[in-house]
Amino acid sequence: MKNKLTKNEKISFAMKGRSLSKEHKKKLSLVKKGTIRTDLTKAKIKQTMLGDEFKFFKKDHPTVPQVE
């Protein structure tokens, strides 16, 4: 028996591999400009980047907050 996909999973699967137009990319870029990430968000991003695949990044960079 197959597992049923959720609505979001179906949409995600259908959108895989589609390329975005230059106009759409520009609009997405403008929406994200000026967005300020919190220290907690920055720390979470740092944690994901410290995995085994990202050994070449500095783990003790002074400008990124440490995860508690």
C-alpha positions as CSV (number, residue, x, y, z in Angstrom):
1,M,0.0,0.0,0.0
2,K,1.3,3.4,-1.0
3,N,1.8,6.2,1.6
4,K,-0.5,9.1,0.8
5,L,1.2,12.4,0.1
6,T,0.1,15.5,1.9
7,K,-1.1,18.5,-0.2
8,N,2.2,20.3,0.3
9,E,4.2,17.3,-0.7
10,K,2.2,16.9,-3.9
11,I,2.8,20.6,-4.8
12,S,6.5,20.3,-3.9
13,F,6.8,17.2,-6.1
14,A,5.1,18.8,-9.0
15,M,7.3,22.0,-8.8
16,K,10.6,20.1,-8.7
17,G,12.8,20.9,-11.7
18,R,11.0,24.0,-12.8
19,S,13.0,27.0,-13.7
20,L,12.0,30.4,-12.7
21,S,11.8,33.4,-15.1
22,K,14.2,36.3,-14.6
23,E,11.3,38.5,-13.6
24,H,10.2,36.1,-10.9
25,K,13.7,35.7,-9.6
26,K,14.0,39.5,-9.4
27,K,10.7,39.8,-7.5
28,L,11.8,37.1,-5.0
29,S,15.1,38.9,-4.5
30,L,13.3,42.2,-3.8
31,V,11.0,40.6,-1.2
32,K,14.0,39.2,0.8
33,K,16.0,42.4,0.7
34,G,16.1,44.1,4.1
35,T,15.1,41.0,6.0
36,I,16.9,40.9,9.4
37,R,17.7,37.5,10.8
38,T,17.6,37.1,14.6
39,D,20.6,35.8,16.5
40,L,18.7,32.6,17.2
41,T,18.0,32.1,13.5
42,K,21.7,32.8,12.7
43,A,22.7,30.2,15.3
44,K,20.4,27.6,13.8
45,I,21.8,28.2,10.4
46,K,25.3,27.9,11.8
47,Q,24.5,24.6,13.4
48,T,23.3,23.1,10.1
49,M,26.4,24.3,8.4
50,L,28.7,22.6,10.9
51,G,27.9,19.1,9.8
52,D,30.4,16.7,8.4
53,E,29.8,17.9,4.8
54,F,30.9,21.5,5.7
55,K,34.3,20.9,7.4
56,F,35.9,23.7,5.4
57,F,33.9,26.4,7.2
58,K,35.3,28.2,10.3
59,K,33.5,26.8,13.3
60,D,34.6,29.6,15.7
61,H,33.7,32.6,13.5
62,P,33.4,35.6,15.9
63,T,30.4,37.3,14.2
64,V,28.1,34.3,14.3
65,P,26.4,33.8,17.7
66,Q,27.2,30.6,19.6
67,V,24.3,28.1,20.1
68,E,23.5,27.6,23.8
